[in-house]
Amino acid sequence: MILLVHGDREYLRAPGEELHTDLGVVEVPEDVSAGDVLESHIGEQFVVREPRGPDLFNHFERTGAPMMPRDVGLIVGHTGACADDRVLDAGTGTGVLSAYLGRMGAQVTTYEQDPDFADVARENMDLAGVAETVDVRTGDVTDHLDDLSGFDLLTLDTQNAPEVVARAPDLLVSGGYVAVYSPFVENSRKSVEAAREAGLVGVETLETIQREMDFGDRGSRPSTAGVGHTGYLTFARYE
């Protein structure tokens, strides 16, 4: 898939498809490449862009509130997630985190309880080009813990995350990390308690807050628009 960009408009299309808008019809060649400029039949120009993570975030089909890129960045930065890592993920949702990790080269097994959400996530993995490295499974991960092991990273965005954290020593390789995302601090506390009881080290919880800056003639200040808080991230490591 490629993006056709015209000003602040973006359209996702596959090579060989057509784009129909009020800016005209654009025929996308089979051999289209990033950086090409395509013209519609009325002369409007579209720049071809290869989608990257933030673009996919904007164009994924949503099944709820997806994890924000700021949270994905913290997870990658705090755990050192990298190519060839084996990741066990739970609470797939839209699949943003799984897609980011898959595009980094990690092998991801992700569980989603809602069958419809899981189907959407599989479609999103196809869109992201990571269907071969991200295995979207339908079900509750806690029903399968006895059959899972050898992971470098656990990423959890579920209410029953503390149950999985408690089993982290059975699931992780030595030095592996746990990362729990929760919009509510109560679940974070339970995850912290489970991590400590399981003997994990480096247990910490961070609140993700980000504020955009406004630069105007009168001066510069944080924007008053939007909500800066997205959630709480708990990290821990298995020695």
Order of alpha helices (4+ residues) and beta strands (2+ residues): beta-beta-beta-beta-beta-beta-alpha-alpha-beta-alpha-beta-alpha-beta-beta-alpha-alpha-beta-alpha-beta-beta-beta-beta
